[in-house]
Amino acid sequence: MSSAKILLVLLSLLLLAGCGGTSGGSNSKSSSNSAATSSSSQASTANTSGGGSTGSTSTTTASSRAPTLTIQTSGSKKVRVNVEVATTPTELEKGLMNRTAMGENHGMLFVFPVEQQLSFWMKDTLIPLSVAFINSNGRIVDIQDMQPQDLTSHLSAKPAQYALEVNQGFFEKRGVKVGDSVDLPR
C-alpha cells in the first residue's frame, strides 16, 4: 500500500474517532454534519456538508475573493457558481451546517484528496440542498437532492473527488445533468 493511501486511511480513522463515526456502509454516521468520505476500499463517515460554524445562522454571501466554477451543460449553456471551498478536515466536517440560507448562485465545493465513493448526510443542515458528485476529470457522475436534518446517507453512484452543494433545485432549473463537465477553480 502506498504511503499516500496509508496516510488517507489514517486521516479517515482520526476523523472518525474525533467525530464519533464508525466505518461501514450507509448506516454509519458522524456526530457533526452532512457529508461522509470513504477510503478507496470501504466507506467511512466523516461529516461534510451543510456546515458553517456551530451555532451560526449566517448566510453565504458573495465575495470578490470567492472562486467561481463553471458548469458546461450538454445544452451548451455555461452555469457559474460562486463557491466556498472546503479542503481541510474541519471544513469538510462542518460544510454548510447551521446555515439558514445560501445565495442563489452560491454553493460549497468539497475537495477530497483522491477519487472515491463519497457519502453525504444532512445532520444539522437547515436548508434543502442538491449535491453534484464530480469525478477527478471534472465530470458530474451523480446528482441528488437532500432534505434538511435528514440522516439518510447519499452515496455517490460512482467514485468522485469533488462534491458541489447548492440550493435544492439549482441544477434542475439550469439544465445541469449527469455527464456535464465542470471547470473547477484552482
C-alpha positions as CSV (number, residue, x, y, z in Angstrom):
1,M,0.0,0.0,0.0
2,S,1.5,3.4,-0.9
3,S,2.3,5.9,1.8
4,A,-0.4,8.3,0.4
5,K,-3.1,5.6,0.7
6,I,-1.9,4.8,4.3
7,L,-2.0,8.5,5.2
8,L,-5.5,8.8,3.8
9,V,-6.7,5.8,5.7
10,L,-5.1,7.1,8.9
11,L,-6.6,10.5,8.4
12,S,-10.0,9.0,7.8
13,L,-9.7,6.9,11.0
14,L,-8.6,10.0,13.0
15,L,-11.6,11.9,11.6
16,L,-13.9,9.1,12.6
17,A,-12.5,8.8,16.1
18,G,-12.9,12.6,16.6
19,C,-16.5,12.7,15.2
20,G,-17.8,9.5,16.9
21,G,-18.4,7.9,13.5
22,T,-17.7,4.3,12.6
23,S,-16.6,2.7,9.4
24,G,-19.2,0.9,7.5
25,G,-21.9,1.4,4.9
26,S,-24.9,3.7,4.8
27,N,-25.7,3.3,8.5
28,S,-22.5,4.9,9.7
29,K,-23.0,8.5,10.9
30,S,-20.7,11.0,12.5
31,S,-21.8,13.5,15.1
32,S,-21.4,16.6,13.1
33,N,-23.0,17.2,9.7
34,S,-23.8,16.4,6.2
35,A,-21.1,14.5,4.4
36,A,-19.1,11.5,4.6
37,T,-15.9,10.5,2.9
38,S,-14.8,7.0,2.2
39,S,-11.5,5.3,1.6
40,S,-11.0,3.7,-1.7
41,S,-12.0,0.3,-0.5
42,Q,-14.5,0.8,2.3
43,A,-17.0,3.6,3.1
44,S,-16.3,5.5,6.3
45,T,-18.2,8.5,7.6
46,A,-16.5,11.9,8.1
47,N,-19.2,14.6,8.0
48,T,-19.1,17.2,5.4
49,S,-22.0,19.1,4.1
50,G,-24.3,21.8,5.1
51,G,-21.8,23.3,7.5
52,G,-20.8,26.6,8.9
53,S,-19.6,27.4,12.4
54,T,-21.6,25.7,15.2
55,G,-24.5,27.9,16.2
56,S,-24.0,30.2,13.3
57,T,-27.0,31.4,11.4
58,S,-25.1,33.5,8.8
59,T,-25.8,33.2,5.1
60,T,-23.3,32.6,2.4
61,T,-22.5,35.9,0.8
62,A,-20.9,36.9,-2.4
63,S,-17.3,37.8,-2.1
64,S,-14.9,39.2,-4.6
65,R,-12.5,36.5,-3.3
66,A,-14.9,33.6,-3.7
67,P,-13.8,31.3,-6.5
68,T,-16.2,30.7,-9.4
69,L,-16.6,27.4,-11.1
70,T,-18.3,26.9,-14.4
71,I,-20.5,24.0,-15.4
72,Q,-20.8,23.3,-19.2
73,T,-24.1,21.7,-19.8
74,S,-24.9,19.3,-22.6
75,G,-27.2,22.0,-24.0
76,S,-24.1,24.3,-24.4
77,K,-25.1,26.5,-21.6
78,K,-22.5,27.8,-19.1
79,V,-23.7,27.9,-15.5
80,R,-21.5,29.8,-13.0
81,V,-21.4,29.1,-9.3
82,N,-19.6,31.2,-6.6
83,V,-18.2,28.7,-4.2
84,E,-16.7,28.4,-0.8
85,V,-14.1,25.7,-1.0
86,A,-13.7,23.1,1.8
87,T,-10.4,21.2,1.8
88,T,-9.3,20.8,5.4
89,P,-10.8,18.1,7.7
90,T,-12.5,20.8,9.8
91,E,-14.0,22.5,6.7
92,L,-15.1,19.1,5.2
93,E,-16.8,18.2,8.5
94,K,-18.7,21.5,9.0
95,G,-19.7,22.0,5.4
96,L,-22.9,24.1,5.5
97,M,-24.1,23.1,8.9
98,N,-26.4,25.5,10.8
99,R,-26.8,28.0,8.0
100,T,-30.3,29.4,7.4
101,A,-29.9,30.5,3.8
102,M,-27.5,30.5,0.9
103,G,-27.3,32.9,-2.1
104,E,-29.0,31.9,-5.3
105,N,-25.8,31.3,-7.4
106,H,-23.7,30.2,-4.4
107,G,-22.5,26.8,-3.2
108,M,-19.8,24.9,-1.4
109,L,-17.2,22.8,-3.2
110,F,-15.8,19.9,-1.2
111,V,-12.4,18.8,-2.4
112,F,-11.1,15.3,-1.3
113,P,-7.6,14.1,-1.7
114,V,-8.5,11.2,-4.0
115,E,-11.4,9.9,-6.1
116,Q,-13.5,7.6,-4.0
117,Q,-17.1,6.8,-3.3
118,L,-18.5,9.7,-1.3
119,S,-21.4,9.8,1.1
120,F,-23.2,12.9,2.4
121,W,-25.9,13.4,5.0
122,M,-27.8,16.4,6.4
123,K,-27.4,16.2,10.1
124,D,-27.6,19.8,11.5
125,T,-28.0,21.2,8.0
126,L,-31.0,23.5,7.9
127,I,-31.6,24.3,4.2
128,P,-32.6,21.8,1.4
129,L,-29.6,21.1,-0.8
130,S,-28.7,19.4,-4.1
131,V,-25.3,17.8,-4.4
132,A,-23.4,17.0,-7.6
133,F,-20.7,14.4,-7.2
134,I,-17.8,15.2,-9.7
135,N,-15.0,12.8,-10.7
136,S,-11.3,13.7,-11.0
137,N,-11.8,14.6,-14.7
138,G,-14.4,17.2,-13.9
139,R,-17.5,15.2,-15.0
140,I,-20.6,15.1,-12.9
141,V,-21.2,11.4,-12.1
142,D,-24.3,11.8,-9.9
143,I,-26.8,14.5,-8.7
144,Q,-29.0,14.0,-5.6
145,D,-31.4,16.1,-3.6
146,M,-31.0,16.2,0.2
147,Q,-33.6,17.2,2.9
148,P,-32.7,19.3,5.9
149,Q,-31.7,17.5,9.1
150,D,-32.1,14.1,7.4
151,L,-29.8,11.3,8.5
152,T,-30.1,9.4,5.2
153,S,-26.8,8.7,3.5
154,H,-26.5,9.9,0.0
155,L,-23.8,7.8,-1.7
156,S,-22.3,8.8,-5.0
157,A,-23.3,6.5,-7.8
158,K,-19.6,6.4,-8.9
159,P,-16.3,7.4,-7.4
160,A,-15.9,11.2,-7.1
161,Q,-13.2,13.6,-5.9
162,Y,-15.4,16.6,-5.5
163,A,-18.9,17.4,-4.3
164,L,-20.8,20.6,-5.1
165,E,-23.7,21.5,-2.8
166,V,-26.1,24.2,-3.9
167,N,-29.7,25.2,-3.0
168,Q,-32.1,22.4,-3.9
169,G,-33.4,22.6,-7.4
170,F,-30.4,24.7,-8.7
171,F,-29.2,22.0,-11.1
172,E,-32.6,21.2,-12.4
173,K,-33.6,24.8,-13.1
174,R,-30.4,25.4,-15.1
175,G,-30.4,22.1,-17.0
176,V,-27.3,20.7,-15.3
177,K,-27.2,16.9,-15.6
178,V,-25.1,13.9,-15.0
179,G,-22.3,13.8,-17.7
180,D,-21.9,17.6,-17.8
181,S,-18.4,19.0,-17.3
182,V,-17.2,21.3,-14.6
183,D,-14.3,23.7,-14.8
184,L,-13.1,23.6,-11.3
185,P,-11.4,26.7,-9.6
186,R,-7.7,26.4,-8.9
